[in-house]
Amino acid sequence: MHEEKAKVPWLLWPFWAIWRLVALIVGLTGRLVAVILGFGLMVVGVIISVTVIGMVIGIPLILIGVLLVIRGLF
């Protein structure tokens, strides 16, 4: 598999890295499993975000879940 070296600005690097992680998960698990996993992460993130301290972990879980669902559907 041939991949180009992408020149990513350093300000956008964290978002690029998260998107690459999501793409790797979708590639390894498949689209349907990625969508189900994304919905599961969103539910767990919402449940954890009920407390203020839990929001530190819950909000990133929700965002990663949303990204997995988007990547899995499109």
DALIN-V49641 format. One record per backbone hydrogen bond with DSSP energy under -1.0 kcal/mol. NH is the residue of the N-H (numbers start at 1). CO is the residue of the C=O. If there is no record, write none. Layout:
nh=NH co=CO
nh=NH co=CO
This chain:
nh=12 co=9
nh=16 co=12
nh=17 co=13
nh=18 co=14
nh=19 co=15
nh=20 co=16
nh=21 co=17
nh=22 co=18
nh=23 co=19
nh=24 co=20
nh=25 co=21
nh=26 co=22
nh=27 co=23
nh=28 co=24
nh=29 co=25
nh=30 co=26
nh=34 co=30
nh=35 co=31
nh=36 co=32
nh=37 co=33
nh=38 co=34
nh=39 co=35
nh=40 co=36
nh=41 co=37
nh=42 co=38
nh=43 co=39
nh=44 co=40
nh=45 co=41
nh=46 co=42
nh=47 co=43
nh=48 co=44
nh=49 co=45
nh=50 co=47
nh=51 co=48
nh=56 co=53
nh=58 co=54
nh=59 co=55
nh=61 co=57
nh=62 co=58
nh=63 co=59
nh=64 co=60
nh=65 co=61
nh=66 co=62
nh=67 co=63
nh=68 co=64
nh=69 co=65
nh=70 co=66
nh=71 co=67
nh=72 co=68
nh=73 co=69
nh=74 co=70
